[in-house]
Amino acid sequence: PGGIVTDKSIKVAGDEFTDNIKNYMKTRYNIAVGDNMAEKIKINVGSAMTELEDPPPNFPVHGRDLMNGIPKEVIVTYKEIANSLNNSIEQIESAIMNALFNTPAELSADIYNTGLYLTGGGSMLRGLDKRIALKTKLPVYVAEDPLRAVARGTGIALKNTDNYSFLIQ
């Protein structure tokens, strides 16, 4: 009982979303934005879906015009940012579907009943839970305190190593 049933790691998360946004601003608006501004864009208008029930207001983005080097402001919408993140989100969806496909049948019933839980900063992206729920046809939840969920779980496991020794091989 217990242990890792299936695992798959992909290098798509918040940092990749930030890079997607920086590249979008460069190609669409011809402006360079730094990591901090890209992070602000992600927080203020980042979205996994182009249709949201409660959309955020448009966001002013400040960057450097790549043609003349002069600071510039453009206004972006959540729909634009959702499109810029689409390829990365499709990779996440694909990894989830692959993990579900490789899950033993007896555990699939548990997943069907309890759903999927998202953790980490990327899980806070507007609409990501709903988009994954539409893709998997399963309930999807964002963990309580998603930024610290993995660290807290690891801490619990380390305090109780006797209970989790079967995981260490």
C-alpha positions as a Python dict, from the first residue, in 0.01 Angstrom:
ca = {
    (1, 'P'): (0, 0, 0),
    (2, 'G'): (121, 346, -84),
    (3, 'G'): (402, 454, -312),
    (4, 'I'): (437, 624, -644),
    (5, 'V'): (203, 475, -901),
    (6, 'T'): (293, 684, -1204),
    (7, 'D'): (504, 994, -1250),
    (8, 'K'): (582, 1236, -1525),
    (9, 'S'): (771, 1559, -1497),
    (10, 'I'): (748, 1842, -1744),
    (11, 'K'): (930, 2171, -1727),
    (12, 'V'): (624, 2390, -1763),
    (13, 'A'): (523, 2612, -1474),
    (14, 'G'): (513, 2973, -1362),
    (15, 'D'): (858, 3055, -1502),
    (16, 'E'): (761, 2920, -1842),
    (17, 'F'): (441, 3128, -1831),
    (18, 'T'): (655, 3435, -1755),
    (19, 'D'): (878, 3359, -2055),
    (20, 'N'): (570, 3311, -2276),
    (21, 'I'): (447, 3655, -2175),
    (22, 'K'): (785, 3820, -2236),
    (23, 'N'): (802, 3664, -2584),
    (24, 'Y'): (445, 3769, -2661),
    (25, 'M'): (514, 4131, -2565),
    (26, 'K'): (823, 4127, -2785),
    (27, 'T'): (654, 3979, -3092),
    (28, 'R'): (311, 4145, -3064),
    (29, 'Y'): (399, 4490, -2932),
    (30, 'N'): (772, 4514, -3007),
    (31, 'I'): (853, 4597, -2649),
    (32, 'A'): (1091, 4434, -2405),
    (33, 'V'): (960, 4367, -2057),
    (34, 'G'): (1159, 4230, -1767),
    (35, 'D'): (1076, 3938, -1541),
    (36, 'N'): (909, 4165, -1286),
    (37, 'M'): (672, 4322, -1538),
    (38, 'A'): (596, 3982, -1695),
    (39, 'E'): (515, 3851, -1347),
    (40, 'K'): (283, 4149, -1286),
    (41, 'I'): (109, 4078, -1618),
    (42, 'K'): (67, 3712, -1520),
    (43, 'I'): (-79, 3807, -1180),
    (44, 'N'): (-305, 4086, -1307),
    (45, 'V'): (-435, 3947, -1637),
    (46, 'G'): (-292, 3596, -1665),
    (47, 'S'): (-551, 3340, -1771),
    (48, 'A'): (-573, 2985, -1896),
    (49, 'M'): (-899, 3054, -2079),
    (50, 'T'): (-1015, 3320, -2323),
    (51, 'E'): (-1361, 3325, -2168),
    (52, 'L'): (-1391, 3399, -1797),
    (53, 'E'): (-1702, 3465, -1589),
    (54, 'D'): (-1527, 3740, -1392),
    (55, 'P'): (-1256, 3879, -1621),
    (56, 'P'): (-986, 4110, -1484),
    (57, 'P'): (-960, 4465, -1618),
    (58, 'N'): (-714, 4541, -1897),
    (59, 'F'): (-362, 4601, -1772),
    (60, 'P'): (-109, 4875, -1863),
    (61, 'V'): (230, 4727, -1945),
    (62, 'H'): (548, 4931, -1936),
    (63, 'G'): (852, 4827, -2131),
    (64, 'R'): (1125, 4942, -2365),
    (65, 'D'): (1040, 4999, -2730),
    (66, 'L'): (1269, 4767, -2926),
    (67, 'M'): (1287, 5007, -3222),
    (68, 'N'): (1403, 5322, -3046),
    (69, 'G'): (1478, 5224, -2685),
    (70, 'I'): (1223, 5470, -2545),
    (71, 'P'): (998, 5354, -2259),
    (72, 'K'): (651, 5272, -2382),
    (73, 'E'): (312, 5170, -2245),
    (74, 'V'): (65, 4930, -2404),
    (75, 'I'): (-260, 4790, -2268),
    (76, 'V'): (-311, 4412, -2268),
    (77, 'T'): (-619, 4199, -2209),
    (78, 'Y'): (-653, 3866, -2033),
    (79, 'K'): (-760, 3709, -2364),
    (80, 'E'): (-428, 3805, -2522),
    (81, 'I'): (-234, 3658, -2233),
    (82, 'A'): (-446, 3340, -2239),
    (83, 'N'): (-352, 3294, -2605),
    (84, 'S'): (16, 3354, -2530),
    (85, 'L'): (8, 3080, -2262),
    (86, 'N'): (-193, 2828, -2463),
    (87, 'N'): (95, 2606, -2585),
    (88, 'S'): (238, 2572, -2234),
    (89, 'I'): (-104, 2490, -2089),
    (90, 'E'): (-159, 2229, -2360),
    (91, 'Q'): (166, 2063, -2245),
    (92, 'I'): (32, 2052, -1889),
    (93, 'E'): (-298, 1906, -2009),
    (94, 'S'): (-113, 1643, -2209),
    (95, 'A'): (100, 1541, -1908),
    (96, 'I'): (-212, 1512, -1691),
    (97, 'M'): (-392, 1300, -1950),
    (98, 'N'): (-84, 1078, -1982),
    (99, 'A'): (-66, 1032, -1604),
    (100, 'L'): (-436, 946, -1590),
    (101, 'F'): (-394, 697, -1875),
    (102, 'N'): (-110, 525, -1687),
    (103, 'T'): (-294, 512, -1354),
    (104, 'P'): (-407, 162, -1250),
    (105, 'A'): (-781, 105, -1276),
    (106, 'E'): (-827, 57, -901),
    (107, 'L'): (-690, 406, -835),
    (108, 'S'): (-891, 566, -1113),
    (109, 'A'): (-1205, 524, -901),
    (110, 'D'): (-1041, 722, -619),
    (111, 'I'): (-942, 998, -860),
    (112, 'Y'): (-1294, 1001, -1003),
    (113, 'N'): (-1439, 1042, -653),
    (114, 'T'): (-1187, 1289, -507),
    (115, 'G'): (-1077, 1481, -815),
    (116, 'L'): (-745, 1644, -894),
    (117, 'Y'): (-565, 1902, -680),
    (118, 'L'): (-340, 2168, -829),
    (119, 'T'): (-47, 2309, -631),
    (120, 'G'): (224, 2567, -687),
    (121, 'G'): (209, 2921, -815),
    (122, 'G'): (99, 2814, -1163),
    (123, 'S'): (-218, 2665, -1015),
    (124, 'M'): (-331, 3018, -930),
    (125, 'L'): (-358, 3110, -1300),
    (126, 'R'): (-717, 3219, -1365),
    (127, 'G'): (-926, 2944, -1519),
    (128, 'L'): (-657, 2673, -1509),
    (129, 'D'): (-865, 2454, -1278),
    (130, 'K'): (-1172, 2493, -1501),
    (131, 'R'): (-975, 2426, -1819),
    (132, 'I'): (-824, 2106, -1676),
    (133, 'A'): (-1168, 2001, -1550),
    (134, 'L'): (-1310, 2045, -1902),
    (135, 'K'): (-1023, 1843, -2048),
    (136, 'T'): (-1032, 1557, -1794),
    (137, 'K'): (-1405, 1564, -1711),
    (138, 'L'): (-1300, 1540, -1345),
    (139, 'P'): (-1342, 1779, -1054),
    (140, 'V'): (-1032, 1996, -1020),
    (141, 'Y'): (-942, 2200, -714),
    (142, 'V'): (-668, 2445, -627),
    (143, 'A'): (-504, 2336, -301),
    (144, 'E'): (-536, 2554, 5),
    (145, 'D'): (-228, 2778, 15),
    (146, 'P'): (-97, 2638, -317),
    (147, 'L'): (238, 2818, -295),
    (148, 'R'): (334, 2627, 19),
    (149, 'A'): (137, 2303, -25),
    (150, 'V'): (423, 2093, -161),
    (151, 'A'): (671, 2224, 98),
    (152, 'R'): (423, 2158, 380),
    (153, 'G'): (356, 1805, 255),
    (154, 'T'): (727, 1735, 227),
    (155, 'G'): (776, 1866, 581),
    (156, 'I'): (504, 1633, 711),
    (157, 'A'): (665, 1338, 532),
    (158, 'L'): (1008, 1424, 674),
    (159, 'K'): (867, 1444, 1029),
    (160, 'N'): (709, 1103, 980),
    (161, 'T'): (976, 921, 780),
    (162, 'D'): (884, 589, 944),
    (163, 'N'): (540, 610, 781),
    (164, 'Y'): (685, 695, 440),
    (165, 'S'): (1000, 480, 427),
    (166, 'F'): (848, 273, 146),
    (167, 'L'): (878, 580, -78),
    (168, 'I'): (1256, 605, -34),
    (169, 'Q'): (1434, 348, -246),
}
